[in-house]
C-alpha cells in the first residue's frame, strides 16, 4: 500500500497534482485544520472527488455539528455509504449531553463499493461471562475471529478523534481498504484475506499530517467544541414574545391528518418537546405513507414539518428527530439555521447482519430553542449500567442481587437500548421504537405536566410513554389504523397502567434451526468440507426437506458449518 501524508500547508497542492482517478482512497481529517472556511474545505472535497478512481473511497473525519454540512455537500457528488461514529475521549459540556461522538463519513465514487470485512474481537460480560452482544440463542454462529465491525465503533481505546484521528481508528480504516499485510501489528483487527483475482498497489492519501496521531506533536488538550467552522454558527436565540396558549381541544389528543396541516393549528411556543421518527424513504411497508418519495421531495417534506416544529417549541423546549444517518445529515443542515445544536446522539441499534460493514447507526438529533436554560434533567437519567455488563435480563437480576452495580455516565452514544425483537411486543409497523428509548428522551427533556408532540406517531409509542410518565401528549398520524391503535393503547394505559400484550402462539417443531445448524456443523467436521444435500441424505438423521422447510436457502442452513470449514 502506498500512502502519502501531506501537511496542512501542502494538502491542497497534493490533491491538485493528483491525476484524475489516481487514488483508491482518501482520509481527510477536518478536525486538524486550525482555521478554515467552509468554502476552502469544499474546495478540498471537490479535488478529492476528482482524484478518486471509480469505486474509490472517501473518509471524512470531523465533529458532528459541522460534519452534516459537509455530508450534504458530498451527497451531491458521491454515493453516501455510512456515517461511522467513533466513541472517543469524553468531552464534558455545560449544557447538553457529555459528548463522546466523533464522526467519519464514508462515501464511494460510483456504484461500486468494496471494503474488506474486518472484525473486532468478541467481548464478554464481566459478571456472567457470556458475550456482551446478545446472539439471541445463536451463540453457535459466533465467528472465532470476532464480530464484523459495524458503523458504530465503541471497541477502540478512547482517544481524541475530534482534532485528529487516533492510531487505532486509522488502523481500522486501513484494514478496511487494504490487505492483511497492511494492518499494523498489535491493532487487534482481523481483515478478511484478499481475493485471489485482486492485484496491483493500493494508493491513498491521509491528511493533513498534523491530524494523524502518530505524527502529531504533544500539545495542550483542546476542547473539541471550540472548533466550529466559521460558516456553521448557531442562530441567534429567540426567547422574546408571549408563549402561545393551547385550547383544551389541542392537547391530550390523537389526531388523524397531514402532519404539516395539523401542526399549523398550534400556536407559536406552545409545546415542550417535539419528536419525530419519519418514514425512512426505503420503501418499507408503512400503511399509508408513500415511502418511496423522490429524494428531493422527501427532504422538502421533512423541512416543512421541521420548520413547524421549530415554530411551536417553547423557549425552554427540545427537539429530537430520529432517522438514518444520510437523512439525518439533511435534517441537521436545515435545523442549524433555525435552532441550537446540542448533540448528534448515536443510537447503536444493530439490526440484521448485512454486508461487510453492518449498519447499526441511527442518528438522533437533539436541538433546542435557546443555547442554554432549556429543560434538561440529566440527573434523572445520567447514570447507566456499565458496558462491561451484558443486557440479558437474567444477568441483570443476578448481578443486582449480588451487589454488582457499576455505573457510567450517559453520553451521546446510546448502546444500551435494544430494538424490539419479539413479535409479542411489536405492533403493525415496520420500524416501531422501544418504549425505553422514548422514556429516556421524555424524562431527559420534560417535566410532569409538560406537552409532548409526535406528528408521525405510528403505533403511538411516544404518546403512550408520555401518558405513563404523567405528561400531556399530542399524537398525529395520517393513517386511520395507527390512530385507532394509538387511542386503544392510551385507553389501556389509563385503565390498567400498561398496554396488555397477547402471547404469540408458535407451533411446536420436531427440531429447531439451531439443532439443524449444529447437525450440519458436525457433518462438516466429519467430511472436512461443507456438506451437500446428498451428504445429508446419506449421513444425517434429518431429511434434506426438513432443512429446506426451516431455512430460505441451503447457504443459510450452512452458516454454522462455514465457521468450522473457514477456520481450518
KAWORA-V596101 format. One record per pair of residues at least 6 apart in sequence whose ideal C-beta (glycine too) atoms are under 7 Angstrom apart, sorted by the first residue. I is the first residue (numbers start at 1). J is the second residue. Records with the same first field share a line. If there is no record, write none. Layout:
I = J / J
This chain:
1 = 178 / 182 / 202 / 204
2 = 201 / 203
3 = 204 / 206
4 = 14 / 205
5 = 206 / 207 / 209 / 212 / 215
6 = 14 / 207 / 208 / 209
7 = 208 / 209 / 210
8 = 32 / 33 / 208 / 210
11 = 44 / 207 / 208
12 = 44
14 = 205
15 = 44 / 47 / 48 / 51
16 = 47
18 = 51
19 = 51
20 = 50 / 51
21 = 52 / 53 / 54
22 = 51 / 53 / 203
23 = 51 / 52 / 53 / 56 / 203 / 204 / 205
24 = 53 / 56 / 177 / 202 / 203 / 204
25 = 56 / 57 / 177 / 204
26 = 48 / 52 / 58 / 59 / 204 / 205
27 = 59 / 173 / 206
28 = 44 / 48 / 60 / 61 / 207
29 = 61 / 164 / 165 / 207 / 208 / 211
30 = 41 / 60 / 61 / 62
31 = 61 / 62 / 63 / 162 / 163 / 164 / 211 / 227
32 = 163 / 164 / 208 / 210 / 211
37 = 230 / 231
38 = 69 / 229 / 231 / 232
41 = 70
42 = 73
45 = 70 / 73 / 74
48 = 58
49 = 77 / 78 / 109
52 = 58 / 109
53 = 109
54 = 109 / 110 / 112
55 = 108 / 109 / 110 / 112 / 114
56 = 109
57 = 106 / 108 / 177
58 = 78 / 107
59 = 104 / 105 / 106 / 173
60 = 70 / 104 / 105
61 = 102 / 104 / 161 / 165
62 = 70 / 103
63 = 102 / 162 / 224 / 227
64 = 101 / 103 / 344
65 = 228 / 232 / 341
66 = 228 / 229 / 232
67 = 103 / 105
68 = 329 / 332 / 333
69 = 232 / 333
70 = 105
71 = 105 / 329
72 = 329 / 330 / 333
74 = 105 / 107
75 = 326
78 = 107 / 108 / 109
79 = 107 / 108 / 110 / 111
80 = 107 / 326
81 = 106 / 107 / 108 / 113
82 = 106 / 151 / 357
83 = 103 / 105 / 151 / 325 / 361 / 363
84 = 103 / 104 / 106 / 151 / 153
85 = 101 / 103 / 151 / 152 / 153 / 346 / 361 / 413
86 = 102 / 104 / 153 / 156 / 161 / 169
87 = 100 / 153 / 154 / 158 / 413
88 = 100 / 102 / 158 / 159 / 160 / 161 / 162
89 = 158 / 159 / 160
90 = 98 / 100 / 411
91 = 98 / 99 / 223 / 224 / 225
92 = 98
93 = 99 / 225
94 = 372
95 = 342 / 372 / 376
96 = 342 / 343 / 366
97 = 343 / 345 / 410 / 411 / 412
98 = 409 / 411
99 = 343 / 411 / 412
100 = 411 / 412 / 413
101 = 344 / 346 / 412 / 413
102 = 161 / 162
115 = 176 / 177 / 356 / 357
116 = 175 / 176 / 191 / 192 / 356
117 = 148 / 192 / 356
118 = 149 / 172 / 175 / 176 / 189 / 190 / 191
119 = 143 / 145 / 146 / 147 / 148 / 149 / 190
120 = 146 / 147 / 149 / 155
121 = 146 / 188
122 = 131 / 142 / 146 / 147
123 = 132
124 = 130 / 131 / 132
125 = 132 / 389 / 390 / 395
126 = 388 / 389
127 = 389 / 395 / 399 / 404
128 = 390 / 395
130 = 390 / 392
131 = 139 / 142
132 = 390
133 = 147
134 = 390 / 391 / 392
135 = 141 / 142
136 = 421
137 = 514
138 = 514
140 = 514 / 517 / 518 / 560
141 = 559 / 560 / 563
143 = 563
144 = 563 / 567
145 = 190
146 = 190
148 = 353 / 356 / 358
149 = 357
150 = 350 / 357 / 358 / 359 / 360
151 = 357 / 359 / 360 / 361
152 = 346 / 348 / 360 / 361
153 = 172
154 = 413 / 415
156 = 166 / 168 / 169
157 = 168
159 = 166 / 213
160 = 166
161 = 169
162 = 224
163 = 222 / 224 / 227
164 = 211 / 212 / 213 / 216
165 = 211 / 212 / 213
166 = 213
167 = 213 / 214
168 = 187
170 = 212
171 = 183 / 184 / 187 / 189
172 = 189
174 = 182 / 183
175 = 183 / 189 / 191
177 = 202 / 204
178 = 202
179 = 194
180 = 191 / 193
183 = 189 / 191
206 = 212
209 = 215
210 = 216
232 = 336
234 = 340 / 341 / 371
235 = 337 / 338 / 339
237 = 370 / 371
238 = 369
239 = 315 / 370
241 = 269
243 = 269 / 270 / 314
244 = 267 / 268 / 269 / 270
245 = 267
246 = 267 / 270
250 = 266
251 = 451 / 472 / 474
252 = 472 / 473
253 = 474
254 = 463 / 475 / 483 / 486 / 487
255 = 262 / 476
256 = 477 / 480 / 483
257 = 476 / 478
258 = 478
259 = 305 / 455 / 456 / 476
260 = 304 / 305 / 308
262 = 455 / 476
263 = 305 / 308 / 312 / 455
264 = 308
266 = 312
268 = 311 / 312
269 = 313 / 314 / 315
270 = 312 / 314
271 = 312 / 313 / 314 / 317 / 451 / 453
272 = 314 / 317 / 375 / 446 / 450 / 451 / 452
273 = 317 / 318 / 442 / 445 / 446 / 450 / 452
274 = 309 / 312 / 313 / 319 / 453
275 = 320 / 441 / 454 / 462
276 = 321 / 454 / 455 / 456
277 = 322 / 431 / 433 / 456
278 = 302 / 323 / 456
279 = 286 / 289 / 291
280 = 291 / 323 / 324 / 431
281 = 291 / 293 / 298 / 327
282 = 291
283 = 291 / 292
284 = 291 / 430 / 431
285 = 430
286 = 430
287 = 479 / 481 / 482
288 = 478 / 479
289 = 478
293 = 301
299 = 330
302 = 331
303 = 334
305 = 455
306 = 331 / 334 / 335
307 = 338
309 = 319
310 = 338 / 339
313 = 319 / 369
314 = 369
315 = 369 / 370
316 = 373 / 374 / 375
317 = 369 / 374
318 = 366 / 368 / 374 / 375 / 445
319 = 339 / 367
320 = 364 / 365 / 366 / 441
321 = 331 / 365
322 = 362 / 364
323 = 331 / 363
324 = 362
325 = 361 / 363
328 = 363 / 365
331 = 365
332 = 344 / 365
335 = 365 / 367
339 = 367 / 368 / 369
340 = 367 / 368 / 370 / 371
341 = 367
342 = 366 / 367 / 368
343 = 366 / 412
344 = 363 / 365 / 412
345 = 364 / 366 / 412 / 414
346 = 361 / 412 / 413 / 414
347 = 362 / 364 / 414 / 417
348 = 360 / 361 / 413 / 414 / 415
349 = 360 / 362 / 419
350 = 358 / 360
351 = 359 / 419
368 = 374
375 = 445 / 446 / 447
376 = 444 / 445
377 = 443 / 444
378 = 444
380 = 443
381 = 410 / 440 / 443 / 444
382 = 409 / 410
383 = 407 / 409 / 410
384 = 407 / 408 / 410 / 416
385 = 407 / 416
386 = 406 / 407 / 408
387 = 408 / 415
388 = 406
389 = 395 / 399
391 = 416 / 418
417 = 434 / 436 / 437
418 = 434
419 = 434
420 = 426 / 432 / 434
423 = 504
424 = 501 / 503 / 504
425 = 501
426 = 432
427 = 459 / 485
429 = 458 / 459
432 = 458 / 459 / 461
433 = 461
435 = 461 / 465
438 = 461 / 462 / 465
439 = 465 / 469
442 = 452 / 465 / 466 / 469 / 471
443 = 469
446 = 452 / 471
448 = 470 / 471
449 = 470 / 471 / 472
450 = 471 / 472
451 = 472 / 474
452 = 462 / 466 / 471 / 473
453 = 474
454 = 462 / 463 / 475
455 = 476
456 = 477
457 = 463 / 475 / 476 / 477 / 482 / 486
458 = 477 / 482
459 = 482 / 485 / 486
460 = 475 / 485 / 486 / 489 / 490
462 = 475
463 = 473 / 475 / 486 / 490
464 = 489 / 490 / 493 / 499
466 = 473
467 = 473 / 490 / 493 / 494
468 = 493
475 = 486
477 = 483
489 = 499
492 = 499 / 500
493 = 499
511 = 542 / 546
513 = 550
516 = 542 / 546 / 547 / 550 / 557
517 = 557 / 559 / 560
518 = 560
519 = 540 / 542
520 = 531 / 557 / 558 / 560 / 561
521 = 560 / 561 / 564
523 = 531 / 535 / 539 / 540
524 = 530 / 531 / 561 / 564 / 565
525 = 564
527 = 535
529 = 565
530 = 558 / 561 / 562 / 565
531 = 561
533 = 544 / 554
536 = 542 / 544 / 547
537 = 544
547 = 557
551 = 557
